[in-house]
């Protein structure tokens, strides 16, 4: 139903009509549900028709609900296409990519000693020694 059919007796150029049009256009630009999708956001494909996303909706979403959102598709093909697009958006989030690139690449200082030490036991001994032979 358009604003012209909403029972407004004012003409199309009236202030009331312009206010209704601006309100309708702002609602049309606001998404029903919006998420910050990063590779860290859990995404699960349930059965052939369901996709679960565990992420809180952003502030500009019309729908404010819990952190778990279920999308149900009309067919398995539509579900596969939607899952592919959501997965692509998760992996190619430009903000997340920029943050990862800005993070310093520090290598851990952990080393693993693979050589034998003089006081190490031989490999042929038992795994557990319960007061048995002393070497």
Backbone as a chain_set.jsonl record, in Angstrom:
{"seq": "XXXXXXXXXXXXXXXXXXXXXXXXXXXXXXXXXXXXXXXXXXXXXXXXXXXXXXXXXXXXXXXXXXXXXXXXXXXXXXXXXXXXXXXXXXXXXXXXXXXXXXXXXXXXXXXXXXXXXXXXXXXXXXXXXXXXXXX", "coords": {"N": [[0.857, -1.171, 0.0], [0.672, 2.146, -0.869], [1.74, 5.486, 0.129], [-0.082, 7.251, -0.922], [-2.472, 5.914, -0.845], [-3.082, 5.704, 1.804], [-5.086, 6.995, 3.134], [-4.643, 9.623, 3.586], [-5.654, 12.869, 3.276], [-4.336, 15.034, 2.354], [-2.507, 16.594, -0.304], [0.005, 15.305, -2.636], [2.255, 16.931, -2.337], [2.159, 18.025, 0.187], [3.179, 18.896, 3.591], [2.635, 16.833, 5.473], [2.472, 14.586, 3.874], [5.065, 14.519, 2.821], [6.507, 14.032, 5.151], [5.605, 11.484, 5.838], [6.55, 10.075, 3.611], [9.361, 10.386, 3.945], [9.728, 9.035, 6.345], [8.951, 6.458, 5.591], [10.896, 5.919, 3.646], [13.203, 5.932, 5.203], [12.751, 3.692, 6.777], [12.75, 1.799, 4.797], [15.412, 1.796, 4.06], [16.638, 0.826, 6.305], [17.856, -2.192, 7.528], [16.15, -5.35, 7.992], [17.337, -7.332, 9.59], [20.642, -7.213, 10.729], [24.07, -8.13, 10.818], [27.381, -8.26, 12.252], [29.559, -9.858, 10.46], [32.16, -12.025, 10.794], [35.025, -14.208, 10.397], [35.018, -15.403, 12.874], [32.445, -15.617, 13.76], [30.003, -17.949, 14.609], [28.612, -20.141, 12.259], [26.175, -22.26, 11.106], [24.916, -24.885, 9.23], [21.912, -26.305, 9.424], [19.561, -28.528, 8.848], [18.493, -29.478, 5.581], [17.316, -27.061, 4.93], [17.791, -25.039, 6.814], [19.694, -22.396, 8.34], [21.832, -21.391, 10.878], [22.887, -18.566, 12.688], [25.039, -17.331, 15.067], [25.148, -14.525, 16.455], [24.889, -11.249, 17.742], [22.281, -9.019, 16.674], [22.955, -5.958, 14.931], [22.833, -2.456, 15.96], [21.379, -1.007, 14.077], [19.454, -2.714, 13.101], [16.091, -3.587, 12.333], [14.827, -5.659, 13.626], [15.293, -6.708, 16.822], [16.627, -9.196, 18.574], [17.414, -12.341, 20.114], [20.766, -13.751, 20.322], [20.905, -15.912, 18.644], [19.992, -16.664, 15.46], [17.778, -18.014, 13.132], [17.608, -18.904, 9.817], [15.302, -19.873, 7.459], [14.987, -21.523, 4.481], [13.244, -21.711, 1.299], [13.83, -23.789, -0.379], [16.248, -26.429, -0.878], [18.232, -25.689, -2.664], [18.109, -22.853, -2.602], [18.881, -22.527, 0.05], [21.535, -23.456, -0.009], [22.688, -21.515, -1.684], [22.277, -19.18, -0.153], [23.757, -19.859, 2.162], [26.317, -20.016, 1.03], [26.705, -17.319, 0.266], [26.599, -16.015, 2.77], [28.754, -17.232, 4.039], [30.844, -16.396, 2.356], [30.702, -13.625, 2.859], [31.427, -13.608, 5.548], [34.122, -14.464, 5.429], [35.302, -12.504, 3.856], [35.18, -9.978, 5.079], [35.87, -6.63, 5.083], [36.656, -4.931, 7.213], [37.482, -6.699, 9.229], [39.596, -7.944, 7.889], [41.37, -5.784, 7.564], [41.96, -5.26, 10.268], [43.261, -7.642, 10.941], [45.498, -7.431, 9.288], [46.725, -5.221, 10.411], [47.544, -6.144, 12.843], [50.413, -6.99, 14.707], [52.852, -9.315, 13.595], [53.922, -11.562, 15.565], [56.173, -14.004, 16.392], [55.997, -16.967, 18.296], [58.119, -17.727, 21.117], [58.621, -20.312, 21.787], [60.439, -23.278, 22.043], [61.202, -26.572, 21.01], [62.811, -29.208, 22.433], [64.352, -31.778, 20.939], [66.429, -33.449, 21.222], [68.37, -35.959, 23.005], [69.016, -35.883, 26.47], [71.687, -36.139, 28.875], [70.738, -37.213, 31.298], [68.359, -38.382, 30.716], [65.929, -41.033, 30.464], [66.237, -44.27, 28.969], [64.66, -45.27, 25.909], [63.732, -47.821, 25.891], [62.784, -48.588, 28.329], [60.264, -49.188, 30.954], [57.011, -47.591, 30.879], [55.865, -46.669, 33.235], [57.274, -46.475, 36.387], [57.104, -48.081, 39.324], [58.584, -47.867, 41.851], [60.384, -49.753, 41.13], [63.117, -51.061, 39.389], [66.104, -49.234, 39.709], [67.964, -46.93, 37.813]], "CA": [[0.0, 0.0, 0.0], [1.503, 3.337, -0.949], [1.317, 6.59, 0.983], [-1.23, 7.898, -1.545], [-3.664, 5.15, -0.498], [-3.163, 5.516, 3.247], [-6.195, 7.762, 3.693], [-4.201, 10.991, 3.803], [-6.418, 13.748, 2.389], [-3.461, 16.088, 1.832], [-1.952, 16.306, -1.618], [1.316, 14.69, -2.625], [3.3, 17.889, -1.968], [1.907, 18.583, 1.518], [4.183, 18.522, 4.599], [2.311, 15.546, 6.079], [2.82, 13.559, 2.893], [6.525, 14.453, 2.743], [6.99, 13.4, 6.378], [5.313, 10.059, 5.719], [7.467, 9.515, 2.622], [10.709, 10.309, 4.502], [9.698, 7.967, 7.34], [8.901, 5.201, 4.848], [12.171, 5.681, 2.98], [14.207, 5.578, 6.208], [12.487, 2.309, 7.15], [13.133, 0.957, 3.67], [16.863, 1.721, 4.05], [17.079, 0.13, 7.5], [17.679, -3.627, 7.299], [15.349, -6.104, 8.94], [18.321, -7.862, 10.526], [22.009, -6.97, 10.258], [25.085, -8.72, 11.677], [28.792, -8.103, 11.943], [30.006, -11.199, 10.124], [33.599, -12.254, 10.713], [35.273, -15.654, 10.452], [34.829, -15.884, 14.24], [31.008, -15.78, 14.02], [29.584, -19.314, 14.294], [27.625, -20.317, 11.195], [25.892, -23.691, 11.037], [23.837, -25.293, 8.34], [21.198, -27.339, 10.151], [19.128, -29.553, 7.904], [18.605, -29.017, 4.189], [16.692, -25.752, 4.72], [18.049, -24.099, 7.914], [21.018, -21.843, 8.615], [21.883, -20.703, 12.167], [23.977, -17.63, 12.907], [25.091, -16.931, 16.464], [25.732, -13.194, 16.523], [23.834, -10.293, 18.073], [21.969, -8.054, 15.611], [23.523, -4.634, 15.163], [21.883, -1.449, 16.436], [20.516, -0.496, 13.009], [18.483, -3.732, 12.693], [14.711, -3.4, 12.78], [14.518, -6.754, 14.533], [16.238, -6.897, 17.916], [16.255, -10.47, 19.186], [18.518, -13.015, 20.778], [21.978, -13.906, 19.52], [20.745, -17.024, 17.713], [19.023, -16.385, 14.399], [17.574, -19.131, 12.219], [17.068, -18.577, 8.501], [14.728, -21.045, 6.818], [14.852, -21.312, 3.041], [12.13, -22.398, 0.648], [14.313, -25.009, -1.022], [17.636, -26.752, -0.553], [19.091, -24.886, -3.542], [18.172, -21.499, -2.038], [19.65, -22.61, 1.281], [22.942, -23.552, -0.386], [23.113, -20.216, -2.206], [22.345, -18.254, 0.983], [24.897, -20.259, 2.988], [27.524, -19.608, 0.319], [26.861, -15.861, 0.339], [26.924, -15.661, 4.153], [30.128, -17.687, 4.282], [31.726, -15.48, 1.624], [30.72, -12.353, 3.592], [32.216, -13.825, 6.766], [35.544, -14.578, 5.111], [35.784, -11.323, 3.134], [34.805, -8.758, 5.789], [37.02, -5.737, 4.932], [37.102, -4.42, 8.508], [38.216, -7.775, 9.885], [40.847, -8.128, 7.151], [42.253, -4.671, 7.922], [42.422, -5.469, 11.643], [44.234, -8.726, 10.921], [46.725, -6.94, 8.658], [47.348, -4.258, 11.309], [48.071, -6.859, 14.006], [51.822, -7.361, 14.494], [53.087, -10.751, 13.446], [54.922, -11.966, 16.539], [56.364, -15.438, 16.439], [56.202, -17.424, 19.671], [59.495, -18.074, 21.434], [58.637, -21.682, 22.282], [61.282, -24.213, 21.301], [61.011, -27.955, 21.408], [64.064, -29.937, 22.452], [64.135, -33.143, 20.469], [67.629, -34.254, 21.48], [68.467, -36.675, 24.268], [69.859, -35.275, 27.502], [72.428, -37.222, 29.545], [70.001, -37.809, 32.408], [67.064, -38.903, 30.282], [65.84, -42.486, 30.484], [66.267, -44.885, 27.644], [63.348, -45.479, 25.331], [63.306, -49.205, 26.021], [62.314, -48.837, 29.686], [58.814, -49.165, 31.134], [56.39, -46.274, 30.929], [55.662, -46.299, 34.628], [58.101, -47.252, 37.323], [56.502, -48.003, 40.651], [59.576, -48.284, 42.848], [61.079, -50.908, 40.589], [64.552, -50.951, 39.162], [66.713, -47.901, 39.643], [69.042, -46.897, 36.812]], "C": [[0.899, 1.228, 0.0], [0.961, 4.424, -0.037], [0.093, 7.295, 0.406], [-2.531, 7.19, -1.175], [-3.879, 5.017, 1.005], [-4.269, 6.346, 3.896], [-5.825, 9.205, 3.983], [-4.908, 11.89, 2.79], [-5.562, 14.864, 1.81], [-2.893, 15.66, 0.49], [-0.553, 15.741, -1.526], [2.43, 15.646, -2.213], [3.142, 18.438, -0.566], [2.979, 18.128, 2.518], [3.894, 17.168, 5.24], [2.693, 14.4, 5.146], [4.336, 13.397, 2.792], [7.105, 13.776, 3.977], [6.758, 11.888, 6.325], [6.253, 9.39, 4.716], [8.876, 9.384, 3.183], [10.791, 9.208, 5.552], [9.701, 6.61, 6.649], [10.233, 4.905, 4.177], [13.256, 5.344, 3.995], [14.001, 4.155, 6.694], [12.907, 1.36, 6.038], [14.65, 0.795, 3.609], [17.401, 0.954, 5.249], [16.83, -1.368, 7.321], [16.807, -4.286, 8.367], [16.248, -6.711, 10.01], [19.707, -7.671, 9.915], [22.974, -7.529, 11.297], [26.453, -8.203, 11.297], [29.31, -9.51, 11.697], [31.519, -11.219, 9.975], [33.813, -13.767, 10.697], [35.07, -16.241, 11.85], [33.354, -16.117, 14.589], [30.597, -17.206, 13.652], [28.439, -19.342, 13.274], [27.421, -21.813, 11.038], [24.732, -23.934, 10.097], [23.16, -26.491, 8.992], [20.8, -28.478, 9.242], [19.225, -28.974, 6.501], [18.095, -27.599, 3.988], [17.084, -24.69, 5.745], [19.499, -23.678, 7.987], [20.922, -21.093, 9.934], [23.098, -19.795, 12.207], [23.92, -17.237, 14.372], [25.876, -15.617, 16.568], [24.624, -12.213, 16.881], [23.545, -9.366, 16.894], [22.574, -6.688, 15.952], [22.429, -3.644, 15.551], [20.952, -0.954, 15.34], [19.542, -1.541, 12.472], [17.092, -3.355, 13.177], [14.338, -4.446, 13.809], [15.629, -6.868, 15.576], [15.811, -8.161, 18.652], [17.465, -11.059, 19.874], [19.707, -13.142, 19.83], [21.878, -15.032, 18.503], [19.634, -16.715, 16.724], [18.982, -17.584, 13.469], [16.964, -18.601, 10.928], [16.542, -19.874, 7.904], [14.47, -20.702, 5.352], [13.659, -22.083, 2.501], [12.558, -23.7, 0.006], [15.772, -25.228, -0.624], [18.606, -25.941, -1.417], [19.231, -23.461, -3.016], [18.991, -21.477, -0.753], [21.151, -22.675, 0.977], [23.483, -22.221, -0.891], [23.266, -19.214, -1.063], [23.53, -18.576, 1.875], [26.21, -19.829, 2.328], [27.769, -18.106, 0.402], [27.231, -15.412, 1.758], [28.36, -16.055, 4.468], [31.141, -16.781, 3.58], [31.843, -14.152, 2.362], [31.526, -12.474, 4.878], [33.704, -13.774, 6.467], [36.129, -13.329, 4.473], [35.322, -10.02, 3.763], [35.993, -7.795, 5.75], [37.538, -5.183, 6.258], [37.939, -5.465, 9.224], [39.572, -7.997, 9.202], [41.835, -7.03, 7.495], [42.794, -4.825, 9.34], [43.464, -6.585, 11.711], [45.56, -8.269, 10.324], [47.46, -5.963, 9.572], [47.964, -4.925, 12.528], [49.519, -7.254, 13.742], [51.978, -8.876, 14.458], [54.253, -11.15, 14.364], [54.986, -13.483, 16.571], [56.572, -15.867, 17.889], [57.647, -17.853, 19.89], [59.609, -19.479, 22.004], [59.54, -22.525, 21.396], [61.038, -25.609, 21.849], [62.349, -28.671, 21.304], [63.789, -31.374, 22.047], [65.333, -34.024, 20.74], [67.57, -34.918, 22.844], [69.364, -35.887, 25.222], [70.557, -36.401, 28.241], [71.62, -37.906, 30.651], [68.626, -38.329, 31.996], [67.085, -40.42, 30.261], [65.875, -43.028, 29.062], [64.844, -45.145, 27.176], [62.843, -46.909, 25.561], [62.763, -49.531, 27.411], [60.804, -48.798, 29.786], [58.269, -47.749, 31.177], [56.252, -45.782, 32.35], [56.616, -47.119, 35.481], [57.547, -47.01, 38.713], [57.481, -48.539, 41.684], [60.351, -49.491, 42.395], [62.563, -50.648, 40.477], [64.982, -49.495, 39.095], [67.842, -47.949, 38.616], [70.027, -45.857, 37.164]], "O": [[1.812, 1.315, 0.821], [-0.138, 4.303, 0.504], [-0.692, 7.878, 1.155], [-3.592, 7.813, -1.193], [-4.772, 4.287, 1.435], [-4.358, 6.38, 5.123], [-6.62, 9.937, 4.571], [-4.774, 11.692, 1.582], [-5.987, 15.564, 0.891], [-2.818, 14.466, 0.199], [0.023, 15.701, -0.438], [3.48, 15.182, -1.768], [3.952, 19.272, -0.16], [3.614, 17.093, 2.316], [4.83, 16.42, 5.524], [3.184, 13.365, 5.595], [4.838, 12.278, 2.69], [8.08, 13.031, 3.876], [7.623, 11.11, 6.726], [6.704, 8.267, 4.942], [9.538, 8.376, 2.932], [11.806, 8.518, 5.646], [10.399, 5.699, 7.094], [10.658, 3.751, 4.141], [14.147, 4.551, 3.693], [14.976, 3.467, 6.996], [13.366, 0.249, 6.302], [15.135, -0.24, 3.151], [18.534, 0.474, 5.202], [15.713, -1.773, 6.996], [16.744, -3.822, 9.506], [15.953, -6.615, 11.201], [19.917, -7.936, 8.732], [22.737, -7.421, 12.5], [26.672, -7.761, 10.169], [29.481, -10.276, 12.645], [32.084, -10.518, 9.136], [32.879, -14.525, 10.957], [34.961, -17.459, 11.993], [33.05, -16.745, 15.603], [30.811, -17.637, 12.519], [27.434, -18.647, 13.426], [28.385, -22.556, 10.857], [23.7, -23.266, 10.167], [23.754, -27.564, 9.103], [21.636, -29.315, 8.9], [19.998, -28.042, 6.281], [18.407, -26.981, 2.971], [16.735, -23.525, 5.559], [20.411, -24.466, 7.739], [20.038, -20.254, 10.106], [24.197, -20.187, 11.816], [22.862, -16.849, 14.868], [27.095, -15.61, 16.745], [23.514, -12.337, 16.364], [24.47, -8.966, 16.186], [22.686, -6.32, 17.122], [21.242, -3.96, 15.477], [19.839, -0.52, 15.637], [18.863, -1.283, 11.479], [16.927, -2.864, 14.293], [13.612, -4.155, 14.76], [16.786, -7.102, 15.225], [14.753, -8.191, 19.281], [18.426, -10.353, 20.18], [19.655, -12.695, 18.684], [22.695, -15.1, 17.585], [18.479, -16.528, 17.107], [20.022, -18.106, 13.067], [15.931, -17.932, 10.946], [17.265, -20.868, 7.849], [13.813, -19.709, 5.038], [13.133, -22.985, 3.153], [11.751, -24.617, -0.143], [16.434, -24.33, -0.104], [19.677, -25.552, -0.952], [20.334, -22.917, -2.983], [19.716, -20.516, -0.494], [21.945, -22.013, 1.645], [24.607, -21.841, -0.566], [24.256, -18.484, -1.001], [24.24, -17.668, 2.306], [27.112, -19.333, 3.004], [28.904, -17.667, 0.586], [28.075, -14.533, 1.931], [29.094, -15.291, 5.095], [32.177, -16.442, 4.152], [32.938, -13.603, 2.486], [32.233, -11.54, 5.257], [34.461, -13.112, 7.176], [37.339, -13.115, 4.542], [35.092, -9.045, 3.048], [37.035, -8.102, 6.329], [38.743, -4.987, 6.41], [38.996, -5.146, 9.769], [40.579, -8.212, 9.876], [43.018, -7.305, 7.697], [43.968, -4.548, 9.585], [44.439, -6.482, 12.456], [46.625, -8.67, 10.794], [48.687, -5.88, 9.521], [48.822, -4.334, 13.184], [49.83, -7.792, 12.679], [51.318, -9.608, 15.195], [55.418, -11.078, 13.974], [53.973, -14.156, 16.757], [57.268, -15.178, 18.634], [58.319, -18.292, 18.956], [60.61, -19.801, 22.646], [59.433, -22.499, 20.17], [60.706, -25.783, 23.022], [62.948, -28.738, 20.231], [63.072, -32.097, 22.739], [65.269, -35.233, 20.513], [66.82, -34.498, 23.724], [70.358, -35.295, 24.802], [70.06, -37.527, 28.236], [71.823, -39.094, 30.902], [67.817, -38.679, 32.855], [68.137, -41.028, 30.064], [65.58, -42.324, 28.096], [63.926, -45.229, 27.993], [61.646, -47.168, 25.435], [62.322, -50.657, 27.642], [60.125, -48.423, 28.83], [59.004, -46.809, 31.483], [56.493, -44.609, 32.637], [56.738, -48.33, 35.298], [57.527, -45.884, 39.209], [57.22, -49.56, 42.319], [60.928, -50.193, 43.225], [63.179, -50.078, 41.378], [64.31, -48.649, 38.504], [68.593, -48.923, 38.569], [71.01, -45.67, 36.447]]}, "num_chains": 1, "name": "protein.A"}
